[in-house]
């Protein structure tokens, strides 16, 4: 009778031990992945800040090509997205402010929602959708072909030639496209509002100017620069894990894009929490 009573508890303990072992193993894998990712990002940044790559025309050429692919070829898409998002957001904000009878909300809401939150977040997600898979595919294919080993044999740093130009292109293009998105969205949204006789355009500009603070502009600048940089770091980390199997490229591309989205959302939520507490 005692053995029969002890069997369910023993099975229960075995099940909980198995879950604990599995959870611990996943936590260790996650911690190792975070450490590997942070080491990659900081080492690539250290390589770029030394500025030795300026003496290598090949690295500068790769960076120019990446800036053209990531930024210049994305201008039309960013223009269309900013037009649509700007018109819808500004029109609804102005309508809401007039509905509650407080036009001072226009400046605070447009800068808080459109400039500080939506602009860097939309651009970071757009760059992932536009160039994320391409980065993993290109670097992963180079790794499969052994081109990184060839660079090492020639005395060329893989981080300097392969990683830094792409991270720099993502960061620079993300910052410029974020400012472009916010400017076009605000101006076009104001013009549409004035055309629909909802609010005079000059009054709209005054409200936006009064609601703009230096802290919000600095926040947008930081997000527009950091989000694409960290996203590219995650893409490059996954590209380096392709190994010798070409079938791993789409798998790592998916992991890279999803991991980048998780980083962006986590940092954005953390920023909002810190701002609210401050």
Number of C-alpha atoms within 10 A of each C-alpha: 5 6 7 8 9 11 11 11 11 11 11 12 12 12 12 12 12 12 12 12 12 12 12 12 12 12 12 12 12 12 12 12 14 13 12 12 19 16 13 18 23 12 15 21 18 14 17 19 11 9 11 11 18 11 9 13 10 12 19 15 13 17 22 15 16 21 21 14 15 23 22 13 12 17 14 11 12 20 15 14 17 25 19 13 22 27 20 15 19 27 22 15 20 24 17 15 17 16 10 9 10 11 19 17 19 27 24 19 20 25 24 18 15 24 25 24 19 21 26 31 23 19 26 32 18 18 22 24 12 17 20 24 20 15 21 29 22 14 23 30 20 16 20 17 13 12 14 20 16 12 14 11 10 9 9 16 16 16 20 21 20 21 24 27 24 25 26 21 24 31 24 20 26 28 25 15 24 27 19 17 27 23 16 20 28 24 18 18 26 26 20 18 22 17 12 11 10 15 19 14 18 12 13 25 16 14 18 21 14 13 18 18 14 8 10 16 16 12 16 26 19 14 26 29 22 21 27 30 26 21 28 31 25 27 32 30 24 25 28 17 15 23 14 14 12 15 10 17 25 16 14 23 24 17 16 26 23 16 16 25 19 13 16 22 14 12 15 17 12 12 14 13 11 10 9 8 7 6
